[in-house]
């Protein structure tokens, strides 16, 4: 039997918390078709837009396209959701000495760092509009200008972007430029969620269990038919990351080298496969989302009771601020708290901009 193709990360890359899928496997017909599409477009220099839910393996696919492209330069990955608008231009295009306070020397940006290779921009839908304009200009002209500089620098960079948001909706809402979308979507790929490629679930489960066993010097746990059935019947809203966490947690509690179905601690499914092995959830249904969050919190209670509240508070705060591009008025309104309460939370989790912290110290 032919082993399915598997894409994985290096040990160093595995430590990055923003990479949610640590492996991408191609066994299901839907994923095999995706792999063929990726190999077909890899040699091109045209931009690629990868769309898919969180945790489906978008960066892994982007790295594979870069490897197959034959480009000699590096692969540089940037998370758009983590970019602060005030520093975005300098991060992307670099800066000259004296360009702004603190710029004591010249520094290359991400485009120059990826010269001759691939620049991967994850969560492209979260980029500020002001930066979207500059990115469009770079794609059109093939050159950048450092902040504080005047000389145009030619670049040879293949741009691959990814997003989990509906860009058509973002365009309609005025949060994303339509002309940039057309420029980025010359070659488009969609990674199906795990529930739409059930043929990948069990091979992925065995892959994670094998890696866990090797890393801990243990035998690979067995998956009885009832356990396999439960795995195939779950919706996997967290996709590959959820599958990995579920299997590793169950492996730690497995007795006699066998993972029983009830040791998976999966919530919200009947334990039986959906027709065709895939589920058809209402992904945008708030009640379904709250149910998934509740299930995840119940699992976390078994592992991190001492810091659960702090991490939950920080996650909610960071997600809301990112969603509203760190606009404190809008973020406070969305959370249903005052702006003063929001700033207190931001200070507690060290999310206030440096200049705001300085002002606080002076006023105190």
Secondary structure, 3 states (H helix, E strand, C coil): CCCCEEEECCHHHHCCCCCCCCEEEECCHHHHHHHHHHHHHHCCCCCEEEECCCCCCHHHHHHHHHHHHCCCCCEEEEEHHHCCHHHHHHHHHCECCCCCCCCCCCECCHHHHCCCCEEEEECHHHCCHHHHHHHHHHHHHCEEECECCCCEEECCCEEEEEECCCHHHHHHCCCCCHHHHHHHCCEEEECCCHHHCHHHHHHHHHHHHHHHHHHHCCCCCEECHHHHHHHHHCCCCCHHHHHHHHHHHHHHHCECCEECHHHHCCCCCCCCCCHHHCCCCCCCCHHHHHHHHHHHHHHHCCCCCCCHHHHHHHHHHHHHHHHCCCCHHHHHHHHCCCHHHHHHHHHHCCCCCHHHHHHHHHHC
